[in-house]
Amino acid sequence: MSAAPRTDPVATRLAGLVAPVVEAAGYDLEELVVTPAGRRSIVRVVVDRDAGVTLDDVAEVSRAVSTALDEHDGEFGSAPYVLEVTSPGVDRPLTEPRHWRRNTGRLVTVAVGPAGSTEQVTARLLEVGGDGVILAVEAKGKPGAKKRPPTRRQVPWQELGAGRVQVEFGRPGPGEPEDAAPEPDPADDDGGGQ
Protein backbone atom coordinates (compact mmCIF):
# COMPACT_ATOMS: atom_id res chain seq x y z
CA MET A 1 0.00 0.00 0.00
CA SER A 2 1.51 3.32 -1.01
CA ALA A 3 1.01 6.62 0.72
CA ALA A 4 -0.82 9.41 -1.05
CA PRO A 5 1.28 12.31 -2.37
CA ARG A 6 1.12 15.49 -0.31
CA THR A 7 0.03 18.78 -1.79
CA ASP A 8 0.53 20.71 1.40
CA PRO A 9 2.29 24.04 1.99
CA VAL A 10 5.68 22.30 2.38
CA ALA A 11 5.41 20.80 -1.12
CA THR A 12 4.34 24.18 -2.48
CA ARG A 13 7.30 25.92 -0.80
CA LEU A 14 9.66 23.22 -2.07
CA ALA A 15 8.37 23.72 -5.61
CA GLY A 16 9.02 27.47 -5.23
CA LEU A 17 12.61 26.70 -4.21
CA VAL A 18 13.27 23.94 -6.77
CA ALA A 19 11.67 25.53 -9.88
CA PRO A 20 14.26 28.33 -10.29
CA VAL A 21 17.12 25.83 -9.84
CA VAL A 22 15.66 23.50 -12.46
CA GLU A 23 14.95 26.37 -14.88
CA ALA A 24 18.46 27.81 -14.41
CA ALA A 25 19.83 24.43 -15.50
CA GLY A 26 17.73 24.66 -18.70
CA TYR A 27 14.86 22.32 -17.83
CA ASP A 28 11.14 22.58 -17.12
CA LEU A 29 9.84 21.45 -13.73
CA GLU A 30 6.96 19.20 -14.77
CA GLU A 31 6.03 17.97 -11.32
CA LEU A 32 7.17 17.97 -7.70
CA VAL A 33 5.53 15.48 -5.36
CA VAL A 34 6.28 14.88 -1.68
CA THR A 35 5.17 11.46 -0.42
CA PRO A 36 5.48 10.41 3.24
CA ALA A 37 7.36 7.11 3.64
CA GLY A 38 7.66 6.21 7.32
CA ARG A 39 9.94 8.66 9.13
CA ARG A 40 11.18 10.21 5.91
CA SER A 41 9.62 11.73 2.83
CA ILE A 42 10.26 11.06 -0.82
CA VAL A 43 10.71 14.26 -2.83
CA ARG A 44 10.12 13.35 -6.48
CA VAL A 45 11.16 15.97 -9.03
CA VAL A 46 10.14 15.42 -12.66
CA VAL A 47 12.04 17.46 -15.27
CA ASP A 48 11.94 17.69 -19.06
CA ARG A 49 13.14 19.82 -21.96
CA ASP A 50 12.75 19.94 -25.74
CA ALA A 51 16.01 18.04 -26.39
CA GLY A 52 14.98 15.26 -24.00
CA VAL A 53 16.63 14.22 -20.76
CA THR A 54 19.59 11.84 -20.44
CA LEU A 55 20.96 10.11 -17.35
CA ASP A 56 23.75 12.68 -17.21
CA ASP A 57 21.11 15.44 -17.26
CA VAL A 58 19.24 13.80 -14.38
CA ALA A 59 22.48 13.59 -12.38
CA GLU A 60 23.25 17.28 -13.07
CA VAL A 61 19.78 18.42 -11.98
CA SER A 62 19.86 16.10 -8.97
CA ARG A 63 23.11 17.66 -7.72
CA ALA A 64 21.76 21.21 -8.22
CA VAL A 65 18.45 20.47 -6.47
CA SER A 66 20.21 18.62 -3.63
CA THR A 67 22.53 21.59 -3.07
CA ALA A 68 19.58 24.01 -3.00
CA LEU A 69 17.67 21.82 -0.54
CA ASP A 70 20.76 21.48 1.69
CA GLU A 71 21.24 25.27 1.72
CA HIS A 72 17.63 25.76 2.87
CA ASP A 73 17.55 22.79 5.25
CA GLY A 74 16.43 24.86 8.25
CA GLU A 75 13.36 26.21 6.46
CA PHE A 76 11.87 22.76 5.92
CA GLY A 77 12.79 21.09 9.17
CA SER A 78 15.40 18.44 9.71
CA ALA A 79 13.24 15.46 8.73
CA PRO A 80 15.13 13.07 6.44
CA TYR A 81 14.11 12.80 2.82
CA VAL A 82 15.02 10.86 -0.31
CA LEU A 83 15.43 12.95 -3.45
CA GLU A 84 14.33 11.36 -6.73
CA VAL A 85 14.94 13.28 -9.97
CA THR A 86 13.49 11.74 -13.10
CA SER A 87 12.09 12.49 -16.53
CA PRO A 88 8.43 11.99 -17.45
CA GLY A 89 7.59 8.47 -18.54
CA VAL A 90 5.93 7.56 -21.78
CA ASP A 91 2.65 7.20 -19.87
CA ARG A 92 2.60 10.90 -18.92
CA PRO A 93 -0.49 12.57 -20.41
CA LEU A 94 0.17 15.26 -23.02
CA THR A 95 -1.60 18.28 -21.56
CA GLU A 96 0.57 21.30 -22.37
CA PRO A 97 1.64 22.58 -25.82
CA ARG A 98 5.27 21.83 -24.90
CA HIS A 99 4.34 18.18 -24.21
CA TRP A 100 2.81 17.91 -27.68
CA ARG A 101 5.77 19.68 -29.32
CA ARG A 102 8.23 17.29 -27.69
CA ASN A 103 6.33 14.30 -29.13
CA THR A 104 6.03 15.41 -32.76
CA GLY A 105 6.23 12.34 -34.98
CA ARG A 106 4.92 9.98 -32.30
CA LEU A 107 1.75 7.91 -32.39
CA VAL A 108 -0.82 9.19 -29.86
CA THR A 109 -4.30 8.35 -28.65
CA VAL A 110 -6.42 11.38 -27.83
CA ALA A 111 -10.04 12.56 -27.52
CA VAL A 112 -10.75 15.28 -30.09
CA GLY A 113 -13.77 17.42 -30.89
CA PRO A 114 -15.99 19.98 -29.21
CA ALA A 115 -17.02 19.37 -25.58
CA GLY A 116 -19.85 16.86 -25.40
CA SER A 117 -19.13 15.24 -28.77
CA THR A 118 -15.54 14.05 -28.64
CA GLU A 119 -14.19 10.98 -30.35
CA GLN A 120 -11.18 8.91 -29.40
CA VAL A 121 -8.62 8.70 -32.22
CA THR A 122 -5.22 7.15 -32.77
CA ALA A 123 -3.02 9.39 -34.88
CA ARG A 124 0.52 10.38 -35.70
CA LEU A 125 1.36 13.87 -34.39
CA LEU A 126 2.58 15.74 -37.48
CA GLU A 127 2.84 19.39 -36.40
CA VAL A 128 2.32 21.58 -33.36
CA GLY A 129 1.53 25.28 -33.74
CA GLY A 130 0.07 28.23 -31.89
CA ASP A 131 -3.49 27.30 -32.88
CA GLY A 132 -3.31 23.56 -32.17
CA VAL A 133 -1.97 20.37 -33.69
CA ILE A 134 -2.11 18.56 -37.02
CA LEU A 135 -2.71 14.83 -36.76
CA ALA A 136 -2.59 12.00 -39.30
CA VAL A 137 -5.62 10.09 -38.03
CA GLU A 138 -5.59 6.36 -38.64
CA ALA A 139 -8.69 5.07 -40.42
CA LYS A 140 -10.76 2.65 -38.39
CA GLY A 141 -11.11 -0.68 -40.09
CA LYS A 142 -11.86 -4.31 -39.52
CA PRO A 143 -9.05 -6.56 -38.35
CA GLY A 144 -7.32 -8.15 -41.33
CA ALA A 145 -8.73 -5.60 -43.79
CA LYS A 146 -6.39 -3.62 -46.02
CA LYS A 147 -5.08 -0.61 -44.13
CA ARG A 148 -6.27 2.73 -45.51
CA PRO A 149 -4.00 5.79 -45.50
CA PRO A 150 -4.36 8.19 -42.54
CA THR A 151 -6.45 11.37 -42.82
CA ARG A 152 -4.82 14.72 -42.05
CA ARG A 153 -6.80 16.62 -39.40
CA GLN A 154 -6.16 19.98 -37.78
CA VAL A 155 -7.35 20.15 -34.17
CA PRO A 156 -7.46 23.45 -32.23
CA TRP A 157 -6.21 23.41 -28.64
CA GLN A 158 -9.71 23.88 -27.19
CA GLU A 159 -10.86 20.66 -28.92
CA LEU A 160 -7.85 18.58 -27.90
CA GLY A 161 -8.00 16.32 -24.85
CA ALA A 162 -5.09 14.88 -22.92
CA GLY A 163 -3.11 12.64 -25.25
CA ARG A 164 -1.21 9.46 -24.53
CA VAL A 165 1.87 8.39 -26.47
CA GLN A 166 1.60 4.87 -27.86
CA VAL A 167 4.64 2.63 -27.59
CA GLU A 168 5.91 1.60 -31.03
CA PHE A 169 8.58 -0.98 -31.71
CA GLY A 170 8.93 -0.27 -35.44
CA ARG A 171 8.38 3.47 -35.61
CA PRO A 172 9.04 4.99 -39.06
CA GLY A 173 11.88 7.48 -39.32
CA PRO A 174 11.43 11.10 -40.45
CA GLY A 175 10.17 11.25 -44.03
CA GLU A 176 9.36 7.52 -44.21
CA PRO A 177 5.81 6.44 -45.00
CA GLU A 178 4.11 4.64 -42.13
CA ASP A 179 3.48 1.47 -44.09
CA ALA A 180 7.00 1.13 -45.50
CA ALA A 181 8.33 -2.36 -44.90
CA PRO A 182 11.95 -2.45 -43.80
CA GLU A 183 14.42 -3.74 -46.37
CA PRO A 184 15.71 -7.21 -45.50
CA ASP A 185 19.23 -7.24 -44.15
CA PRO A 186 21.46 -9.43 -46.35
CA ALA A 187 23.48 -10.32 -43.24
CA ASP A 188 20.38 -12.09 -41.87
CA ASP A 189 20.17 -14.42 -44.92
CA ASP A 190 21.21 -17.89 -43.91
CA GLY A 191 20.84 -19.22 -47.47
CA GLY A 192 17.77 -21.26 -46.53
CA GLY A 193 15.59 -19.58 -49.15
CA GLN A 194 12.79 -18.69 -46.75
C-alpha positions in Angstrom: 0.0 0.0 0.0 1.5 3.3 -1.0 1.0 6.6 0.7 -0.8 9.4 -1.0 1.3 12.3 -2.4 1.1 15.5 -0.3 0.0 18.8 -1.8 0.5 20.7 1.4 2.3 24.0 2.0 5.7 22.3 2.4 5.4 20.8 -1.1 4.3 24.2 -2.5 7.3 25.9 -0.8 9.7 23.2 -2.1 8.4 23.7 -5.6 9.0 27.5 -5.2 12.6 26.7 -4.2 13.3 23.9 -6.8 11.7 25.5 -9.9 14.3 28.3 -10.3 17.1 25.8 -9.8 15.7 23.5 -12.5 14.9 26.4 -14.9 18.5 27.8 -14.4 19.8 24.4 -15.5 17.7 24.7 -18.7 14.9 22.3 -17.8 11.1 22.6 -17.1 9.8 21.4 -13.7 7.0 19.2 -14.8 6.0 18.0 -11.3 7.2 18.0 -7.7 5.5 15.5 -5.4 6.3 14.9 -1.7 5.2 11.5 -0.4 5.5 10.4 3.2 7.4 7.1 3.6 7.7 6.2 7.3 9.9 8.7 9.1 11.2 10.2 5.9 9.6 11.7 2.8 10.3 11.1 -0.8 10.7 14.3 -2.8 10.1 13.3 -6.5 11.2 16.0 -9.0 10.1 15.4 -12.7 12.0 17.5 -15.3 11.9 17.7 -19.1 13.1 19.8 -22.0 12.8 19.9 -25.7 16.0 18.0 -26.4 15.0 15.3 -24.0 16.6 14.2 -20.8 19.6 11.8 -20.4 21.0 10.1 -17.3 23.8 12.7 -17.2 21.1 15.4 -17.3 19.2 13.8 -14.4 22.5 13.6 -12.4 23.2 17.3 -13.1 19.8 18.4 -12.0 19.9 16.1 -9.0 23.1 17.7 -7.7 21.8 21.2 -8.2 18.5 20.5 -6.5 20.2 18.6 -3.6 22.5 21.6 -3.1 19.6 24.0 -3.0 17.7 21.8 -0.5 20.8 21.5 1.7 21.2 25.3 1.7 17.6 25.8 2.9 17.5 22.8 5.2 16.4 24.9 8.3 13.4 26.2 6.5 11.9 22.8 5.9 12.8 21.1 9.2 15.4 18.4 9.7 13.2 15.5 8.7 15.1 13.1 6.4 14.1 12.8 2.8 15.0 10.9 -0.3 15.4 13.0 -3.5 14.3 11.4 -6.7 14.9 13.3 -10.0 13.5 11.7 -13.1 12.1 12.5 -16.5 8.4 12.0 -17.5 7.6 8.5 -18.5 5.9 7.6 -21.8 2.6 7.2 -19.9 2.6 10.9 -18.9 -0.5 12.6 -20.4 0.2 15.3 -23.0 -1.6 18.3 -21.6 0.6 21.3 -22.4 1.6 22.6 -25.8 5.3 21.8 -24.9 4.3 18.2 -24.2 2.8 17.9 -27.7 5.8 19.7 -29.3 8.2 17.3 -27.7 6.3 14.3 -29.1 6.0 15.4 -32.8 6.2 12.3 -35.0 4.9 10.0 -32.3 1.7 7.9 -32.4 -0.8 9.2 -29.9 -4.3 8.4 -28.7 -6.4 11.4 -27.8 -10.0 12.6 -27.5 -10.8 15.3 -30.1 -13.8 17.4 -30.9 -16.0 20.0 -29.2 -17.0 19.4 -25.6 -19.8 16.9 -25.4 -19.1 15.2 -28.8 -15.5 14.0 -28.6 -14.2 11.0 -30.4 -11.2 8.9 -29.4 -8.6 8.7 -32.2 -5.2 7.1 -32.8 -3.0 9.4 -34.9 0.5 10.4 -35.7 1.4 13.9 -34.4 2.6 15.7 -37.5 2.8 19.4 -36.4 2.3 21.6 -33.4 1.5 25.3 -33.7 0.1 28.2 -31.9 -3.5 27.3 -32.9 -3.3 23.6 -32.2 -2.0 20.4 -33.7 -2.1 18.6 -37.0 -2.7 14.8 -36.8 -2.6 12.0 -39.3 -5.6 10.1 -38.0 -5.6 6.4 -38.6 -8.7 5.1 -40.4 -10.8 2.7 -38.4 -11.1 -0.7 -40.1 -11.9 -4.3 -39.5 -9.0 -6.6 -38.4 -7.3 -8.1 -41.3 -8.7 -5.6 -43.8 -6.4 -3.6 -46.0 -5.1 -0.6 -44.1 -6.3 2.7 -45.5 -4.0 5.8 -45.5 -4.4 8.2 -42.5 -6.5 11.4 -42.8 -4.8 14.7 -42.1 -6.8 16.6 -39.4 -6.2 20.0 -37.8 -7.3 20.2 -34.2 -7.5 23.5 -32.2 -6.2 23.4 -28.6 -9.7 23.9 -27.2 -10.9 20.7 -28.9 -7.9 18.6 -27.9 -8.0 16.3 -24.9 -5.1 14.9 -22.9 -3.1 12.6 -25.3 -1.2 9.5 -24.5 1.9 8.4 -26.5 1.6 4.9 -27.9 4.6 2.6 -27.6 5.9 1.6 -31.0 8.6 -1.0 -31.7 8.9 -0.3 -35.4 8.4 3.5 -35.6 9.0 5.0 -39.1 11.9 7.5 -39.3 11.4 11.1 -40.4 10.2 11.2 -44.0 9.4 7.5 -44.2 5.8 6.4 -45.0 4.1 4.6 -42.1 3.5 1.5 -44.1 7.0 1.1 -45.5 8.3 -2.4 -44.9 12.0 -2.4 -43.8 14.4 -3.7 -46.4 15.7 -7.2 -45.5 19.2 -7.2 -44.1 21.5 -9.4 -46.3 23.5 -10.3 -43.2 20.4 -12.1 -41.9 20.2 -14.4 -44.9 21.2 -17.9 -43.9 20.8 -19.2 -47.5 17.8 -21.3 -46.5 15.6 -19.6 -49.2 12.8 -18.7 -46.8 
